[in-house]
Amino acid sequence: QVQLVESGGGLVQPGGSLRLSCVASGSTFSINPMGWYRQTPGKECELVARISSIGTTNYADSVKGRFTISRDNAKNTVYLQMNYLKPEDTALYYCNLVYNPRNWGQGTQVTVSS
């Protein structure tokens, strides 16, 4: 059973940066595509970045050019580097499998505000 622990969120001013981390348990981590999702009240959960087992990445248009997803399979960890943050990036961020996401962690709150 996969367990996911996200960290790295916080309060940052517009234009600032944050780096999120997600540590996943489970021996099959390295073969699974992983993604970062975000949730704001009243909106559907959005997949903002995904990375394949071999490092191929895709991004939602809303974050393209500003966010970078990466992974370290030896550490069972996925990262999300977020630059040029905007107030609309404010959300609770989660990582999970791209296909059949389950066992959601607590997430990490990102707040972009001056």
C-alpha positions, 0 to 999 in steps of 0.5 A: 500500500502506497503512503505519500508524505508531502512537504515544503509548502508555505507562504510566499510573495508573488514572484517567489519560489518554493520546492515541494517534496513527496516521499512515497513508500512502496517498492514499485515507486520507480516504475510508476508515473507520478504527478503533483495535483492541487486542490482549491475550495470549490474547484476540481483537483487539478493535475499540474505536473506529471513525470514518467518512470524514465523522467518524461514530463508534462505540465498543465498550461497554467504552470508551464514554464514556471514549475519543474517536476523531477524524481529521485527513484533511489529516494522514492521522492518526487519534487516540484520546483515552483518559480514565479509563483502567482496568487492563483497558485494558492492551493493544497498540493498533493502528489500521487500516482498518475493512473489510479491515484489513491491513498492521498496524503495530507498535502502541503499548503502553498499560499501566494500572497503579498 
